[in-house]
Amino acid sequence: MNGAAGKLSDIVEKNICQGQDMDVHDLAERLGDVVRSVAVAAYDIGYSLEDILHLSMQKLEQEYKNAGDIRRSIYEVVKGI
């Protein structure tokens, strides 16, 4: 998982810090690698990816006052999967 996240971080860092053009397709592939790693880790501990996303939304609701806005934006992304 660290490898996939590291590669993703490298792409973003090169774009933001070094001003290099971002290969959006490569970024999308790296995001897929990270999601796959998270899904496998979730499965290994008896959770689904949906369970993990739900837990994450609950945590955001507890941490932020305007969690409704955050929850809606996350929900809109997740429901498209």
Helices and strands as residue ranges (DSSP letters): H 2-16, H 24-44, H 49-63, H 67-79
